[in-house]
């Protein structure tokens, strides 16, 4: 389960819209529980080093900076988000293949329809499982 505030959800969607027609990406900072759930404390928009409408690559320096900021705030990186410009908010085979951490939360923002859709996934051993996203006001 991913617990996220409206402010952070809005920030991810706004970043995805701003980068369109390219895929946007960023990192998610927060606290992770033993039960696999995470609480989002911060969102770190990053550049998509791939500059592509089909794939994303988080800039390495931005990842290091976000990791340090999350730790300084008393948390850690708990996931990554990116947008899909023309498909559902479901991980593609490429997304699954490049998922670096089985404990991370993989948030997808789909811009396919008029209203953006946001879904979160766990990716373990090449298998995907959708998780509940709980909006905190």
ABEGO torsion letter per residue (X at the ends): XBBBBAAAAAAAAAAAAAAOABBBBBBBBEBBBAAGBBBBABBBBBBBAAGBAABBBBBAAAAAAAAAAAAAAGBBBAEBBBBBAABBBBBBAAAAAABABAABBBBBBBAABABBBBBBBBBBGGBBBBBBBBBBX
